[in-house]
Amino acid sequence: MFKDDLLQGKRILVTGGGSGLGREIAARYLQLGAEVYICGRRKPVLDETAAELMKLHGGSVKTFAVDIRRAADVAQMVDAIWADGGALHGLVNNAAGNFVSRTQDLSPNGFDAVANIVLHGTFYVTQAVGKRWIADKLPGSIVSVVVTWVRSGAPFVVPSAMSKAGIDVMTKSLSVEWGPYGIRLNAIAPGIFPTEGANKRLSPNADWKDGVVRNPMNRVGRMNELQNLAVFLMADGVEWLTGETIAIDGAGHRQNGASFTDLADLSDEQWQAMREAIRKRDEQDKKNQATST
């Protein structure tokens, strides 16, 4: 679909690039010639991903272990990237956190755990990169991964829905404010693209596969479809496209409206079982992380 060297010479940072959708987007950018940086909190995961991607596609993938909830750490990372060969050309805001819960059961810490990464962290990275572009009088492209819930809302994932809606509004707002500098911002709102993390934390008992999920095309997304959209938004040639959030979900949100509405029928006992399944998954992830360090 794209020329092999389409992104040659571009330097792109992907937050949350060690796994999930971020890893897949980073892989496609690398394959098309970009020099890629990925960041996240788990250094071993990042380094393993970088090694695997370079083995598959060649090129350069460099890693930064950073907690994007800390603005000072984000600024330090951006300074280090600029010092490592020059300015970025693009940024993908992908880092996120989410879990399902009845809102009345949420603790302040539970809400902050999502909002501090998704909303605050995304702003910190966007601002840090944007400030450098403006100071250096350089154009740039920012692609943020949101959700279709920014259009419909979504029960039982309120911290994420609120935070992703903030990113959607940031995209629209900064497209106007930063447009005169040649900086454009767009967002992708994916439907169901199965990844292990999303499956286990959002629908631990669901079966996300073709013929089961409900949308007009009766299937889940193919990862190459998401990758191709992320490439299109980052590549040269569409400089007049900015301030847009593009859904890629087979028109699922048009047909179904808000997500997770079926969870309204769960009993207290079923909610408890779901929380326990998610808790066990988190504990296993922490154990695996400790083992790999």
C-alpha positions in Angstrom: 0.0 0.0 0.0 2.9 2.4 0.8 6.4 2.8 -0.7 9.0 1.0 1.4 10.9 4.3 2.1 7.8 6.4 2.8 9.0 7.5 6.3 12.7 7.5 5.5 14.4 10.2 7.5 11.6 10.7 10.0 12.1 10.5 13.7 9.0 9.4 15.6 8.2 8.9 19.3 5.5 6.4 20.2 4.4 6.4 23.9 3.4 3.1 25.3 5.3 1.6 22.4 6.4 -1.5 24.1 3.2 -3.5 23.7 -0.3 -3.5 22.2 -1.3 -1.0 19.6 1.7 1.2 20.2 4.1 -1.7 19.4 2.2 -2.4 16.1 2.3 1.2 15.0 6.0 1.5 15.9 6.7 -1.6 13.9 5.0 -0.3 10.8 6.8 3.1 11.0 10.1 1.2 11.4 9.3 -1.0 8.4 8.8 2.1 6.3 12.1 3.7 7.2 11.5 5.8 10.2 13.9 6.1 13.2 11.6 5.1 16.1 11.7 5.9 19.8 9.4 4.1 22.2 8.7 4.9 25.8 6.9 3.3 28.7 7.4 2.4 32.3 8.8 -1.1 31.9 12.4 -0.9 30.5 12.7 -4.7 30.0 9.5 -4.8 27.9 10.7 -1.8 25.8 14.2 -3.3 25.2 12.7 -6.7 24.3 10.3 -5.0 21.8 13.1 -2.9 20.3 15.3 -5.9 19.8 12.5 -7.9 18.2 11.4 -5.1 15.9 15.0 -4.4 14.7 15.5 -8.1 14.1 12.4 -8.1 11.9 12.8 -4.8 10.1 16.3 -3.5 10.7 16.6 0.2 11.4 16.8 1.9 14.7 14.4 1.6 17.8 15.6 3.4 20.9 13.9 3.1 24.3 13.2 5.4 27.2 11.8 4.2 30.5 9.7 7.1 31.7 6.6 7.7 33.7 4.6 10.2 31.5 2.6 11.2 34.6 5.7 13.1 35.7 6.1 16.3 33.6 9.7 16.9 34.5 10.7 13.3 33.4 8.8 13.8 30.1 10.7 17.1 29.5 14.0 15.3 30.2 13.2 12.5 27.8 12.3 15.0 25.0 15.5 16.9 25.6 17.5 13.6 25.4 15.8 12.7 22.1 16.6 16.1 20.6 20.2 15.7 21.7 20.3 12.2 20.1 20.4 13.3 16.5 18.0 16.2 16.2 14.3 17.0 16.4 11.4 14.6 16.2 9.2 14.8 13.2 6.2 13.0 14.7 4.6 11.9 18.0 2.1 9.1 18.6 0.2 9.5 21.9 -0.7 5.9 22.6 0.1 5.3 26.3 -3.0 4.5 28.3 -4.5 2.7 31.2 -8.1 1.4 31.7 -10.3 -1.1 33.5 -14.0 -1.7 33.9 -15.8 -0.7 37.1 -19.1 0.6 38.2 -18.5 4.3 38.9 -19.9 4.1 42.4 -17.2 1.6 43.2 -14.3 3.7 42.0 -11.8 5.1 44.5 -10.1 8.4 43.9 -6.8 6.5 43.4 -8.6 4.3 40.8 -9.8 7.3 38.9 -6.4 9.0 39.1 -4.6 5.9 37.9 -6.3 6.2 34.5 -6.6 10.0 34.3 -3.0 10.7 35.2 -1.7 8.6 32.4 -4.3 9.2 29.7 -5.1 12.8 30.2 -2.3 14.4 32.1 0.5 12.3 30.6 -0.7 12.8 27.1 -0.8 16.5 27.6 2.7 16.6 29.1 4.2 14.8 26.2 2.3 16.8 23.6 3.3 20.1 25.2 6.9 19.1 25.6 7.3 18.1 22.0 5.2 21.0 20.7 7.2 23.6 22.6 10.4 22.3 21.0 8.9 22.4 17.5 7.7 26.0 18.1 11.0 27.2 19.5 12.9 25.5 16.6 10.4 26.8 14.0 9.8 23.3 12.8 6.6 21.6 11.6 5.4 18.3 13.2 2.6 15.8 13.2 0.9 14.4 16.3 -1.4 11.3 16.2 -3.3 10.4 19.3 -5.0 7.1 19.9 -8.5 7.7 21.5 -11.7 5.7 21.4 -15.1 6.0 19.8 -16.5 6.7 23.2 -15.4 10.3 22.7 -18.5 10.6 20.5 -20.9 8.4 22.5 -19.7 8.2 26.0 -19.3 4.8 27.7 -20.5 3.5 31.0 -18.3 1.6 33.4 -15.1 3.1 31.9 -15.8 6.7 33.0 -12.2 7.7 33.9 -11.0 6.6 30.4 -13.9 8.0 28.6 -13.5 11.4 30.3 -9.7 11.4 29.7 -9.9 10.3 26.0 -12.6 13.0 25.4 -10.0 15.5 26.8 -7.5 14.3 24.2 -10.1 14.6 21.5 -10.7 18.2 22.5 -7.0 18.9 22.8 -6.6 17.6 19.2 -9.2 20.0 18.0 -8.0 22.9 20.1 -4.3 22.7 19.3 -5.0 22.2 15.6 -6.1 25.8 15.6 -3.6 27.1 18.1 -0.6 25.4 16.6 -1.6 25.3 12.9 0.2 28.6 12.2 3.5 26.8 13.2 2.9 23.9 10.8 2.0 21.5 13.6 -0.9 19.3 12.9 -2.8 17.1 15.3 -5.2 14.2 14.5 -6.6 11.3 16.4 -7.5 7.7 15.7 -10.5 6.1 17.4 -10.1 2.3 17.0 -12.9 -0.2 17.4 -12.0 -3.7 18.6 -8.4 -4.6 17.7 -7.8 -7.5 20.0 -4.7 -7.2 22.2 -4.0 -9.3 25.3 -4.0 -6.3 27.7 -7.3 -4.9 26.5 -9.0 -8.2 26.5 -8.0 -9.1 30.0 -8.8 -5.8 31.6 -11.9 -4.6 29.8 -13.7 -7.9 29.0 -12.0 -10.7 30.7 -14.8 -13.1 29.9 -15.5 -11.8 26.4 -14.6 -13.6 23.1 -13.4 -10.9 20.8 -13.3 -12.5 17.4 -14.9 -12.4 13.9 -18.6 -13.4 13.9 -19.0 -12.6 17.6 -18.4 -8.9 17.9 -21.3 -6.7 16.8 -20.8 -4.2 14.0 -22.0 -3.9 10.4 -18.9 -5.8 9.1 -19.3 -8.6 11.7 -15.6 -8.8 12.5 -12.8 -7.4 14.6 -10.2 -5.0 13.1 -7.1 -6.2 11.3 -3.9 -4.7 12.8 -2.6 -3.7 9.4 -5.7 -1.6 8.9 -4.9 0.4 12.0 -1.2 0.6 11.1 -2.0 2.0 7.6 -4.2 4.7 9.0 -1.4 5.7 11.5 1.0 5.8 8.6 -1.3 7.9 6.4 -1.7 10.5 9.2 2.0 10.7 9.9 3.3 10.8 6.3 4.0 13.8 4.1 1.3 14.8 1.6 -1.7 15.4 3.9 -0.5 18.6 5.6 -4.0 20.2 5.3 -5.5 17.4 7.4 -5.6 18.5 11.0 -8.0 18.6 13.9 -9.8 15.4 13.0 -10.6 12.3 14.9 -11.1 9.3 12.6 -13.0 6.2 13.7 -11.8 2.9 12.4 -14.3 0.4 13.7 -16.4 -0.9 10.8 -19.1 1.6 11.7 -19.6 -0.2 15.0 -20.2 3.0 17.0 -22.8 4.1 14.4 -24.7 0.9 14.9 -24.2 0.2 18.6 -23.8 3.6 20.2 -22.0 3.5 23.6 -19.8 0.5 24.5 -20.1 -1.7 27.6 -23.9 -1.1 28.0 -24.4 -4.8 28.4 -22.5 -4.6 31.7 -25.5 -2.8 33.2 -27.1 -6.3 33.7 -24.4 -7.7 35.9 -25.1 -8.6 39.4 -23.0 -7.6 42.4 -21.5 -11.1 42.4 -20.6 -10.9 38.8 -18.9 -7.5 39.3 -16.9 -9.0 42.1 -15.8 -11.9 39.9 -14.8 -9.5 37.2 -12.8 -7.4 39.6 -11.1 -10.5 40.9 -10.2 -11.6 37.4 -8.6 -8.2 36.6 -6.8 -8.2 39.9 -5.2 -11.6 39.2 -4.2 -10.4 35.8 -2.5 -7.3 37.3 -0.7 -9.4 39.9 0.6 -11.8 37.2 1.8 -8.9 35.1 3.7 -7.5 38.1 5.2 -10.9 38.8 6.3 -11.2 35.2 7.8 -7.8 35.3 9.8 -8.5 38.5 11.1 -11.8 37.0 12.3 -10.0 33.8 14.2 -7.3 35.6 
